[in-house]
């Protein structure tokens, strides 16, 4: 694809800060941009002290030409290696979250590392990632740090797109994004719908454990198979128009009783991308990250895409 045609496509935006986490995000973003023919925007929010220094120089009547060493370093490395798509560099001021949200408006993706400088390696998602997951205007992809990433094997499901789908709650943007990603990557799409079956009535009346004073584990209720079949019908109906739009995508539909987040985290060990929706709303109307998306972001072993619904109205 020519650079001219790529330049008119929505860009892939990646936030960098000089950390190893950001380096992994940059590699993922560049690969995705080249695979989809999208331009790449590399964005760095300058540290607060640099912003204050530039403002001080300007207040004294000088030209605040303080170099962005992080962005300059990335630009030099990108120039050495080359790119098949146009690359633009943005040095930004303001808070990290607000600045990245602003530059990502109209983007195909916003990509970030799981943690920035100073983050604890034992934690997958930092405060910036959490804020962006709840406020990004486009799908946010969080790339886990190297210690959490699992090397993909050669099995039939390795590298697949793994989507969590609630047939009634997930907005259309979630399956549309997942199908398109699977199409561009040439990999299968596994759609997972999980539900918690009601326990048997007798189990609800069981006496608590004398040691822990909590109810004992509950067996599955009779009729779970019928619930599974009903969920399968709902899932199939929800996915039908998307499967028709992307007939080349191999769809693997999975309906299981149990915990959706746990199933997605475990499946992320050999997936290339996990897709979840950001569809919960606060009572005041602001969007929040749902419990499944929150758990997957903190536990996944591969990149996670959090897809927002279309803006209201």
Sine and cosine of phi, psi and omega as CSV:
sin_phi,cos_phi,sin_psi,cos_psi,sin_omega,cos_omega
0.00,0.00,0.69,-0.72,-0.04,-1.00
-0.96,0.29,0.40,-0.92,0.03,-1.00
-0.89,0.45,-0.55,0.84,-0.02,-1.00
-0.90,0.43,-0.69,0.72,0.00,-1.00
-0.94,0.33,-0.59,0.81,0.02,-1.00
-0.91,0.42,-0.56,0.83,-0.07,-1.00
-0.90,0.44,-0.37,0.93,-0.03,-1.00
-1.00,-0.04,-0.01,1.00,0.04,-1.00
-1.00,0.01,0.42,-0.91,0.10,-0.99
-0.86,0.51,0.68,-0.73,-0.11,-0.99
-0.99,0.14,0.30,-0.95,0.26,-0.97
-0.99,-0.10,0.85,-0.53,-0.02,-1.00
-0.97,-0.25,0.74,-0.68,0.03,-1.00
-0.79,-0.61,0.72,-0.69,0.06,-1.00
-1.00,-0.03,0.74,-0.67,0.01,-1.00
-0.81,-0.58,0.44,-0.90,0.05,-1.00
-0.56,-0.83,0.22,0.98,0.01,-1.00
1.00,0.03,-0.04,1.00,-0.01,-1.00
-1.00,0.05,0.25,-0.97,0.07,-1.00
-0.91,0.40,-0.54,0.84,0.05,-1.00
-0.88,0.48,-0.66,0.75,0.01,-1.00
-0.93,0.36,-0.55,0.84,0.05,-1.00
-0.88,0.48,-0.68,0.73,0.05,-1.00
-0.90,0.44,-0.63,0.77,0.04,-1.00
-0.91,0.42,-0.64,0.77,0.01,-1.00
-0.90,0.44,-0.68,0.73,0.03,-1.00
-0.87,0.49,-0.70,0.71,-0.02,-1.00
-0.91,0.41,-0.69,0.72,-0.03,-1.00
-0.90,0.43,-0.67,0.74,0.00,-1.00
-0.90,0.44,-0.69,0.73,0.02,-1.00
-0.88,0.47,-0.66,0.75,0.01,-1.00
-0.93,0.37,-0.67,0.74,0.02,-1.00
-0.88,0.48,-0.70,0.71,0.00,-1.00
-0.93,0.37,-0.56,0.83,0.00,-1.00
-0.94,0.33,-0.48,0.87,-0.02,-1.00
-0.97,-0.24,-0.06,1.00,-0.03,-1.00
0.95,0.31,0.47,0.88,-0.02,-1.00
-0.98,-0.17,0.54,-0.84,0.12,-0.99
-0.93,0.38,0.36,-0.93,-0.01,-1.00
-0.91,-0.41,0.73,-0.68,0.11,-0.99
-0.91,-0.42,0.87,-0.49,0.04,-1.00
-0.98,-0.18,0.90,-0.44,-0.11,-0.99
-0.90,-0.43,0.70,-0.72,0.08,-1.00
-0.76,-0.64,0.81,-0.59,0.08,-1.00
-1.00,-0.01,0.89,-0.45,-0.09,-1.00
-0.89,0.47,0.59,-0.81,0.03,-1.00
-0.84,0.55,0.44,-0.90,-0.06,-1.00
-0.85,0.52,-0.63,0.77,-0.02,-1.00
-0.91,0.41,-0.54,0.84,0.04,-1.00
-0.95,0.31,-0.63,0.78,0.06,-1.00
-0.88,0.47,-0.68,0.73,0.01,-1.00
-0.91,0.40,-0.63,0.78,0.02,-1.00
-0.90,0.44,-0.67,0.74,0.03,-1.00
-0.90,0.44,-0.64,0.77,0.02,-1.00
-0.91,0.41,-0.60,0.80,0.02,-1.00
-0.91,0.41,-0.70,0.71,0.02,-1.00
-0.87,0.49,-0.68,0.73,-0.01,-1.00
-0.91,0.41,-0.61,0.79,0.00,-1.00
-0.92,0.40,-0.41,0.91,0.02,-1.00
-1.00,0.01,0.08,1.00,0.06,-1.00
1.00,-0.03,0.11,0.99,0.01,-1.00
-1.00,-0.08,0.14,-0.99,0.05,-1.00
-1.00,-0.04,0.90,-0.45,-0.08,-1.00
-0.96,0.27,0.94,0.35,-0.02,-1.00
-1.00,-0.10,0.91,0.42,0.04,-1.00
-1.00,-0.02,0.82,-0.57,-0.10,-1.00
-0.93,0.37,0.58,-0.82,0.13,-0.99
-1.00,-0.04,1.00,-0.04,-0.12,-0.99
-0.91,0.42,-0.55,0.84,0.02,-1.00
-0.90,0.43,-0.75,0.66,-0.04,-1.00
-0.94,0.35,-0.61,0.80,0.04,-1.00
-0.89,0.45,-0.62,0.78,0.03,-1.00
-0.91,0.41,-0.66,0.75,0.04,-1.00
-0.91,0.42,-0.67,0.74,-0.01,-1.00
-0.89,0.46,-0.65,0.76,0.01,-1.00
-0.91,0.42,-0.66,0.76,0.02,-1.00
-0.92,0.40,-0.66,0.76,0.00,-1.00
-0.91,0.41,-0.58,0.82,0.02,-1.00
-0.92,0.40,-0.60,0.80,0.01,-1.00
-0.92,0.38,-0.66,0.75,-0.09,-1.00
-1.00,0.07,-0.46,0.89,0.00,-1.00
0.99,0.13,0.31,-0.95,0.01,-1.00
-0.53,-0.85,0.55,-0.84,0.01,-1.00
-1.00,0.03,-0.02,1.00,0.01,-1.00
-0.76,-0.65,0.38,-0.93,0.04,-1.00
-0.89,0.46,0.61,-0.79,0.02,-1.00
-0.82,-0.57,0.76,-0.65,0.06,-1.00
-0.86,-0.52,0.54,-0.84,-0.04,-1.00
-0.89,-0.46,0.72,-0.70,-0.04,-1.00
-0.81,-0.58,0.88,-0.48,0.12,-0.99
-0.99,-0.13,0.88,-0.47,-0.20,-0.98
-0.90,-0.44,0.44,-0.90,0.11,-0.99
-0.88,-0.47,0.24,-0.97,-0.04,-1.00
0.97,-0.23,-0.16,-0.99,0.06,-1.00
-0.95,0.32,0.47,-0.89,-0.05,-1.00
-0.86,0.51,-0.73,0.68,-0.05,-1.00
-0.90,0.44,-0.77,0.63,-0.05,-1.00
-0.89,0.46,-0.64,0.77,-0.04,-1.00
-0.93,0.38,-0.68,0.74,0.00,-1.00
-0.94,0.33,-0.59,0.80,0.07,-1.00
-0.87,0.49,-0.68,0.74,-0.03,-1.00
-0.91,0.42,-0.71,0.70,-0.07,-1.00
-0.96,0.29,-0.32,0.95,-0.03,-1.00
-1.00,0.01,-0.02,1.00,0.01,-1.00
-0.91,0.42,0.81,-0.59,-0.03,-1.00
1.00,0.10,0.06,1.00,-0.02,-1.00
-0.99,0.13,0.36,-0.93,0.11,-0.99
-0.96,0.29,-0.67,0.74,-0.04,-1.00
-0.52,-0.86,0.46,-0.89,0.26,-0.97
-0.88,-0.47,0.82,-0.57,-0.08,-1.00
-0.90,-0.44,0.68,-0.73,0.04,-1.00
-0.58,-0.82,0.40,-0.92,0.12,-0.99
-0.97,0.26,0.26,-0.96,-0.05,-1.00
-0.94,0.35,-0.54,0.84,0.03,-1.00
-0.55,-0.84,0.46,-0.89,0.02,-1.00
-0.99,-0.17,-0.38,-0.92,0.00,-1.00
-0.90,0.44,0.69,-0.73,0.06,-1.00
1.00,0.08,-0.06,1.00,-0.01,-1.00
-0.97,0.26,0.46,-0.89,0.05,-1.00
-0.98,0.19,0.79,-0.61,-0.06,-1.00
-0.90,0.44,-0.39,0.92,-0.04,-1.00
-0.97,0.25,-0.27,0.96,0.00,-1.00
-0.97,-0.22,0.71,-0.70,-0.06,-1.00
-0.97,0.23,-0.66,0.75,-0.17,-0.99
-0.85,-0.52,0.77,-0.64,0.03,-1.00
-1.00,0.00,-0.01,-1.00,-0.06,-1.00
-0.91,0.42,-0.60,0.80,0.03,-1.00
-0.90,0.43,-0.68,0.73,0.04,-1.00
-0.87,0.49,-0.66,0.75,0.02,-1.00
-0.90,0.44,-0.68,0.74,-0.01,-1.00
-0.92,0.40,-0.66,0.75,0.02,-1.00
-0.92,0.38,-0.59,0.81,0.02,-1.00
-0.87,0.49,-0.49,0.87,-0.03,-1.00
-1.00,-0.05,-0.23,0.97,-0.15,-0.99
-0.75,-0.66,-0.15,0.99,-0.05,-1.00
-0.87,0.49,0.68,-0.73,-0.04,-1.00
-0.99,0.16,-0.07,1.00,0.01,-1.00
-0.67,-0.74,0.13,-0.99,0.06,-1.00
-0.82,0.57,0.75,-0.67,0.05,-1.00
-0.98,-0.22,0.78,-0.62,0.08,-1.00
-0.94,-0.35,0.85,-0.53,0.05,-1.00
-0.97,-0.23,0.86,-0.51,-0.03,-1.00
-0.99,-0.11,0.86,-0.50,-0.05,-1.00
-0.94,0.35,0.42,-0.91,0.03,-1.00
-0.94,0.34,0.30,-0.96,-0.15,-0.99
-0.85,0.53,-0.52,0.85,-0.03,-1.00
-0.94,0.33,-0.30,0.95,0.01,-1.00
-0.99,-0.16,-0.29,0.96,-0.07,-1.00
-0.97,0.24,0.72,-0.69,0.04,-1.00
-0.98,-0.18,0.75,-0.66,0.04,-1.00
-0.90,0.44,0.74,-0.68,-0.04,-1.00
-0.97,0.25,0.64,-0.77,0.09,-1.00
-1.00,0.06,-0.32,-0.95,-0.04,-1.00
-0.93,-0.38,0.26,0.97,-0.03,-1.00
-0.94,0.34,0.17,-0.99,-0.05,-1.00
-0.90,0.43,-0.38,0.92,-0.01,-1.00
-0.99,-0.17,-0.02,1.00,-0.05,-1.00
-0.91,0.42,0.73,-0.68,0.04,-1.00
0.98,0.17,0.07,1.00,-0.05,-1.00
-0.94,0.35,0.27,-0.96,0.17,-0.99
-1.00,0.01,0.79,-0.62,-0.05,-1.00
-0.91,-0.42,0.88,-0.47,-0.09,-1.00
-0.90,-0.44,0.74,-0.67,0.18,-0.98
-1.00,0.01,0.82,-0.57,-0.08,-1.00
-0.78,-0.63,0.83,-0.56,0.21,-0.98
-0.98,-0.21,0.94,-0.35,-0.14,-0.99
-0.81,0.59,-0.51,0.86,-0.07,-1.00
-1.00,-0.09,-0.45,0.90,-0.13,-0.99
-0.96,-0.29,-0.53,0.85,-0.08,-1.00
-0.91,0.42,0.80,-0.60,0.03,-1.00
-0.94,0.35,0.35,-0.94,-0.02,-1.00
-0.85,0.53,-0.46,0.89,-0.02,-1.00
-0.87,0.49,-0.46,0.89,-0.03,-1.00
-0.93,0.36,-0.86,0.52,0.03,-1.00
-0.90,0.44,-0.55,0.83,0.03,-1.00
-0.87,0.48,-0.70,0.71,0.01,-1.00
-0.91,0.42,-0.69,0.72,-0.04,-1.00
-0.90,0.43,-0.69,0.72,0.03,-1.00
-0.89,0.45,-0.68,0.74,-0.03,-1.00
-0.91,0.42,-0.65,0.76,0.02,-1.00
-0.90,0.43,-0.69,0.73,0.03,-1.00
-0.89,0.45,-0.62,0.79,0.03,-1.00
-0.88,0.47,-0.76,0.65,-0.04,-1.00
-0.91,0.41,-0.56,0.83,-0.05,-1.00
-1.00,0.08,-0.29,0.96,-0.04,-1.00
0.93,0.37,0.61,0.79,-0.04,-1.00
-0.81,-0.59,0.29,-0.96,0.06,-1.00
-0.93,0.36,0.36,-0.93,0.11,-0.99
-0.90,-0.43,0.85,-0.53,0.06,-1.00
-0.96,-0.27,0.90,-0.43,0.00,-1.00
-0.99,-0.16,0.86,-0.51,-0.08,-1.00
-0.93,-0.35,0.86,-0.52,0.14,-0.99
-0.89,-0.46,0.88,-0.47,-0.01,-1.00
-0.88,-0.48,0.52,-0.86,0.01,-1.00
-0.55,-0.83,0.37,-0.93,0.04,-1.00
-0.98,-0.19,0.94,-0.35,0.00,-1.00
-0.95,0.31,0.50,-0.86,0.04,-1.00
-0.93,0.37,0.57,-0.82,0.02,-1.00
-0.97,0.23,0.30,-0.95,0.08,-1.00
-0.87,0.49,0.51,-0.86,-0.01,-1.00
-0.86,0.50,-0.60,0.80,-0.03,-1.00
-0.91,0.41,-0.56,0.83,-0.03,-1.00
-0.93,0.36,-0.50,0.87,0.01,-1.00
-0.92,0.39,-0.40,0.92,-0.02,-1.00
-0.99,-0.11,0.06,1.00,-0.05,-1.00
-0.91,0.40,0.54,-0.84,0.01,-1.00
-0.94,0.33,0.54,-0.84,0.02,-1.00
-0.93,0.37,0.39,-0.92,0.04,-1.00
-0.92,0.39,0.77,-0.64,-0.02,-1.00
-0.92,0.40,-0.41,0.91,-0.04,-1.00
-0.98,0.20,-0.70,0.72,-0.09,-1.00
-0.96,-0.28,-0.21,0.98,-0.06,-1.00
0.84,0.54,0.62,0.78,0.09,-1.00
-0.76,-0.65,0.40,-0.92,0.01,-1.00
-0.88,0.47,0.53,-0.85,0.04,-1.00
-0.94,0.34,0.25,-0.97,0.05,-1.00
-0.82,0.57,0.65,-0.76,-0.08,-1.00
-0.99,-0.15,0.77,-0.63,0.09,-1.00
-0.95,0.30,0.27,-0.96,0.03,-1.00
-0.94,0.35,0.54,-0.84,0.01,-1.00
-0.97,0.25,0.41,-0.91,0.15,-0.99
-0.91,0.42,0.56,-0.83,-0.01,-1.00
1.00,-0.01,0.14,0.99,0.01,-1.00
-0.88,0.48,-0.59,0.81,0.00,-1.00
-0.87,0.49,-0.62,0.79,0.02,-1.00
-0.93,0.38,-0.60,0.80,0.06,-1.00
-0.90,0.44,-0.64,0.77,0.03,-1.00
-0.89,0.46,-0.71,0.70,0.00,-1.00
-0.89,0.46,-0.64,0.77,0.04,-1.00
-0.90,0.43,-0.66,0.75,0.03,-1.00
-0.91,0.41,-0.59,0.81,0.04,-1.00
-0.89,0.45,-0.64,0.77,0.02,-1.00
-0.92,0.40,-0.67,0.74,0.02,-1.00
-0.89,0.45,-0.67,0.74,0.00,-1.00
-0.90,0.43,-0.70,0.71,-0.02,-1.00
-0.89,0.46,-0.67,0.75,0.00,-1.00
-0.91,0.42,-0.63,0.77,-0.02,-1.00
-0.93,0.36,-0.59,0.81,-0.08,-1.00
-1.00,0.04,-0.24,0.97,-0.11,-0.99
-0.81,0.58,-0.76,0.65,-0.03,-1.00
-0.91,0.42,-0.50,0.86,0.00,-1.00
-0.97,0.25,-0.61,0.80,0.06,-1.00
-0.90,0.43,-0.56,0.83,0.04,-1.00
-0.95,0.32,-0.53,0.85,-0.02,-1.00
-0.96,0.26,-0.55,0.83,0.02,-1.00
-0.86,-0.51,0.94,0.33,-0.09,-1.00
-0.92,0.40,-0.30,0.95,-0.02,-1.00
-0.98,0.18,-0.20,0.98,-0.04,-1.00
-1.00,0.09,0.82,-0.57,0.07,-1.00
-0.97,0.25,0.91,-0.41,-0.06,-1.00
-0.99,-0.16,0.79,-0.62,0.08,-1.00
-0.89,-0.45,0.96,-0.28,-0.06,-1.00
-1.00,-0.03,0.78,-0.63,-0.04,-1.00
-0.79,-0.62,0.81,-0.59,0.10,-0.99
-0.81,-0.59,0.84,-0.55,-0.06,-1.00
-0.63,-0.78,0.56,-0.83,0.18,-0.98
-0.97,0.24,0.60,-0.80,0.02,-1.00
0.71,-0.71,-0.35,-0.94,-0.11,-0.99
-1.00,-0.06,0.86,-0.51,-0.04,-1.00
-0.91,0.42,-0.71,0.71,-0.05,-1.00
-0.89,0.45,-0.68,0.73,0.01,-1.00
-0.89,0.46,-0.64,0.77,0.03,-1.00
-0.90,0.44,-0.66,0.75,-0.01,-1.00
-0.94,0.34,-0.64,0.76,0.02,-1.00
-0.90,0.44,-0.70,0.72,0.02,-1.00
-0.90,0.43,-0.66,0.75,0.02,-1.00
-0.92,0.39,-0.37,0.93,-0.03,-1.00
-0.93,0.36,-0.22,0.98,-0.02,-1.00
-0.89,0.45,-0.52,0.86,0.02,-1.00
-0.80,-0.60,0.37,0.93,0.07,-1.00
-0.99,-0.14,0.36,-0.93,0.07,-1.00
-1.00,-0.04,-0.43,0.90,-0.03,-1.00
-0.33,-0.94,0.71,-0.70,0.13,-0.99
-0.96,-0.28,0.73,-0.69,-0.02,-1.00
-0.89,-0.46,0.83,-0.56,0.06,-1.00
-0.75,-0.67,0.29,-0.96,-0.03,-1.00
-0.98,-0.21,0.50,-0.87,0.15,-0.99
-0.96,-0.29,1.00,0.02,-0.18,-0.98
-0.81,-0.58,0.08,1.00,0.03,-1.00
-1.00,0.04,0.67,-0.75,0.02,-1.00
-0.91,-0.41,0.65,-0.76,0.10,-0.99
-0.96,0.29,0.36,-0.93,-0.02,-1.00
-0.88,0.47,-0.36,0.93,0.04,-1.00
-1.00,0.02,0.00,1.00,0.09,-1.00
0.98,-0.22,-0.24,0.97,-0.01,-1.00
-0.97,0.23,0.52,-0.85,-0.01,-1.00
-0.98,0.19,0.64,-0.77,0.06,-1.00
-0.81,-0.59,0.32,-0.95,0.09,-1.00
-0.99,0.11,0.81,-0.59,0.00,-1.00
-0.93,0.37,0.21,-0.98,-0.08,-1.00
-0.90,0.44,-0.60,0.80,0.00,-1.00
-0.92,0.39,-0.74,0.67,0.01,-1.00
-0.88,0.48,-0.65,0.76,0.00,-1.00
-0.88,0.48,-0.72,0.69,-0.02,-1.00
-0.92,0.40,-0.64,0.77,0.00,-1.00
-0.92,0.40,-0.66,0.76,0.02,-1.00
-0.87,0.50,-0.55,0.83,-0.04,-1.00
-1.00,0.06,-0.28,0.96,-0.10,-0.99
-0.85,-0.53,-0.13,0.99,-0.14,-0.99
-0.95,0.33,0.44,-0.90,0.01,-1.00
-0.97,-0.26,0.05,1.00,0.03,-1.00
-0.66,-0.75,0.16,-0.99,0.04,-1.00
-0.83,0.56,0.59,-0.81,-0.02,-1.00
-0.86,-0.52,0.77,-0.63,0.07,-1.00
-0.97,-0.24,0.83,-0.56,0.09,-1.00
-0.97,-0.25,0.91,-0.42,-0.13,-0.99
-0.98,-0.21,0.85,-0.52,0.03,-1.00
-0.99,0.16,0.39,-0.92,0.13,-0.99
-0.96,0.27,0.23,-0.97,0.07,-1.00
-0.90,0.44,0.54,-0.84,0.01,-1.00
-0.83,0.55,0.61,-0.79,0.01,-1.00
-0.87,0.50,0.73,-0.68,0.03,-1.00
0.99,0.10,0.00,0.00,0.00,0.00
